[in-house]
């Protein structure tokens, strides 16, 4: 399976494995970030003090 994937990508086997590992690591990192973002959003939604903090610090303001 890995050899087929490597051929389809026009890569040697070791390079293809490295590329696949990097892609998997990036996806794992993105997944972790999405999960952490969801946890923060849920916390803010259920905590009035956190909502106030987020409203004050999380909203960009343009002062003229």
HELIX and SHEET records of a PDB file:
HELIX    1   1 UNK A    2  UNK A    9  1                                   8    
HELIX    2   2 UNK A   13  UNK A   45  1                                  33    
HELIX    3   3 UNK A   48  UNK A   57  1                                  10    
END                                                                             
